[in-house]
Amino acid sequence: LQFPRIQMAGGHFSTSLDFLGGMGLWGEVALYMHEELSLELDLTEFLGYADTEITLEGGAFVKAAAGMDYSITRYWYMNVQYLYGFVDEFGADDLNHFVVLVNDYKLFNESVIARTSVILGFEDLSILDADGVAEVDDEGAEKTGTTISGVVYPNLIINAFENTELNLGAFIYFGRSDTKFGSPLAGSNMFYMKAKYSF
């Protein structure tokens, strides 16, 4: 594995707007400057020559995030965030847009929390026809458009008994197989149950 040397500069802010009932706002931006990354291929023993392959061009790119959170009532909390560039995306040509939504409903004097989290990804990919073949324009170039994928994460946290927590949840992925969350690399849909007792 190789990683390029990176220099980074950034800034962030956060605030609470009392005149809007304590709505929280935040934002952050970071400029990444990275060196070229090359792979030295020494094939002299097998093919009689050596070569250098550029695996990442040097350059710079910006990642950003902005969000807000708000307690609509004492029982209902909402969090919305926009991301330009996901945590695993690197390079000016590989950044996409994402929206993260979180809703918490606190029930039975907060002994039960019903949480639903959704992450939506918006990628500029080839438009496919009904047979899964990329559509082309009159000049033979592939047509592209915004393609959505995502993951839905429902979660139920139950603290009905002292020192005991029961956690039920699921990860449900959707999208085309060539998208970030629809890809088999994102993982399989799953359901889980966890129990914790503190003593």
C-alpha positions in Angstrom: 0.0 0.0 0.0 1.1 3.5 -0.8 -0.3 6.8 0.3 0.7 10.3 -1.0 2.1 13.0 1.2 -0.7 15.4 2.1 -0.8 19.0 3.3 -4.1 20.2 4.5 -5.6 23.5 5.6 -9.1 24.0 6.8 -11.6 25.7 9.1 -14.9 25.2 10.8 -17.6 27.0 12.6 -20.5 26.1 14.9 -23.2 28.1 16.5 -26.6 27.9 18.2 -29.4 30.2 17.1 -31.4 31.1 20.3 -34.0 33.1 18.3 -34.8 29.8 16.5 -35.2 27.8 19.6 -31.6 26.8 19.9 -31.1 25.4 16.4 -27.6 24.3 15.9 -25.6 25.1 12.7 -22.1 24.1 11.7 -19.9 23.9 8.7 -16.3 22.9 7.8 -14.1 23.0 4.8 -10.7 21.5 4.1 -8.2 22.0 1.3 -6.1 18.9 0.5 -2.8 19.3 -1.4 -1.1 16.0 -2.3 1.9 14.9 -4.1 2.0 12.6 -7.1 2.0 8.9 -6.3 4.0 6.5 -8.5 4.6 2.8 -8.5 8.1 1.6 -9.4 7.8 -1.7 -11.3 11.1 -3.6 -11.4 10.5 -6.3 -14.0 14.1 -6.8 -15.1 14.3 -10.3 -13.7 11.3 -11.4 -15.7 10.8 -9.1 -18.7 14.2 -7.3 -18.8 13.0 -3.8 -18.1 11.8 -1.5 -15.3 8.9 1.0 -15.5 7.2 3.7 -13.4 3.4 3.8 -13.3 1.6 7.0 -12.1 -1.2 5.8 -9.8 -2.3 9.3 -8.6 -1.6 12.6 -10.2 -0.5 15.4 -7.8 -3.0 18.1 -7.2 -5.5 19.7 -4.8 -9.1 19.3 -3.9 -11.7 20.6 -1.4 -14.0 18.7 0.9 -16.8 20.4 2.8 -19.7 19.7 5.2 -22.6 21.7 6.5 -25.4 20.8 8.8 -28.1 21.7 11.3 -29.8 20.0 14.2 -32.9 20.9 16.0 -35.1 19.6 18.8 -38.6 20.1 17.4 -40.1 19.0 20.7 -38.5 17.5 23.8 -39.3 14.1 22.3 -38.3 14.7 18.6 -34.7 15.5 17.5 -33.6 16.0 13.9 -30.2 16.3 12.3 -29.5 17.1 8.6 -26.0 17.3 7.1 -24.6 17.8 3.6 -21.2 16.3 2.6 -19.1 17.0 -0.4 -16.7 14.1 -0.4 -17.4 11.0 1.7 -14.8 9.8 4.2 -13.3 7.2 1.8 -13.2 9.5 -1.3 -9.9 11.1 -2.3 -9.0 13.2 -5.3 -10.6 16.0 -7.3 -12.2 13.6 -9.8 -13.7 11.2 -7.2 -15.8 13.4 -4.9 -19.5 13.1 -4.7 -22.5 14.7 -2.9 -24.2 13.2 0.1 -27.0 14.0 2.5 -27.3 12.5 6.0 -30.6 12.6 7.8 -31.2 11.5 11.4 -34.5 11.5 13.3 -34.8 10.5 17.0 -38.1 9.9 18.7 -37.9 9.7 22.5 -40.7 7.6 24.0 -41.9 6.6 27.5 -39.9 9.3 29.3 -36.9 8.6 27.1 -36.6 5.0 28.1 -37.1 4.1 24.4 -35.4 5.9 21.5 -36.6 5.1 17.9 -33.9 6.4 15.6 -33.9 6.4 11.8 -30.7 7.4 9.9 -30.5 7.7 6.1 -27.4 8.4 4.0 -28.1 9.3 0.4 -25.3 9.4 -2.2 -25.6 11.4 -5.5 -23.1 10.2 -8.2 -22.7 11.3 -11.8 -22.8 7.9 -13.6 -23.7 6.5 -17.0 -27.4 6.3 -17.8 -28.4 2.7 -18.3 -31.3 1.3 -20.4 -33.7 -1.4 -19.3 -31.1 -4.1 -20.3 -28.4 -2.4 -18.2 -26.5 -1.1 -21.2 -25.1 2.4 -21.2 -27.1 4.8 -23.3 -25.2 6.9 -25.9 -26.0 10.2 -27.7 -25.9 10.8 -31.4 -22.1 11.2 -31.4 -21.6 7.9 -29.6 -20.6 9.4 -26.2 -22.2 7.8 -23.1 -25.0 9.8 -21.5 -24.5 10.5 -17.8 -26.9 11.7 -15.0 -27.3 11.8 -11.3 -27.7 8.3 -9.8 -28.9 7.9 -6.2 -27.9 5.2 -3.8 -28.2 5.0 0.0 -28.4 3.1 3.2 -31.3 3.2 5.7 -30.4 2.5 9.3 -33.4 2.0 11.6 -32.5 1.6 15.3 -34.5 0.9 18.4 -32.8 1.5 21.8 -34.7 0.2 24.8 -33.7 1.1 28.4 -36.8 -0.2 30.1 -34.9 -1.8 33.0 -32.2 -0.4 35.2 -28.6 -0.9 33.9 -30.0 -2.8 30.9 -30.0 -1.8 27.2 -31.5 -3.6 24.3 -30.5 -2.4 20.8 -32.3 -3.6 17.7 -31.4 -2.3 14.3 -30.7 -3.0 10.6 -28.6 -1.8 7.7 -30.6 -1.7 4.4 -28.6 -0.7 1.3 -30.1 0.3 -2.1 -28.9 1.5 -5.5 -27.4 0.3 -8.7 -24.5 -2.2 -8.4 -22.0 0.4 -9.6 -22.9 3.0 -7.0 -21.3 3.5 -3.6 -24.1 2.0 -1.5 -25.6 -0.4 -4.1 -22.2 -2.0 -4.7 -21.7 -5.5 -3.2 -18.5 -4.0 -1.7 -20.7 -1.8 0.6 -21.9 -5.0 2.4 -25.0 -7.1 2.7 -28.3 -6.0 4.2 -28.4 -7.1 7.8 -30.4 -7.1 11.0 -28.8 -7.1 14.4 -29.7 -7.3 18.1 -27.5 -6.4 21.0 -28.1 -6.5 24.7 -26.0 -4.9 27.4 -26.1 -5.1 31.2 -23.9 -2.8 33.3 -22.9 -3.8 36.8 
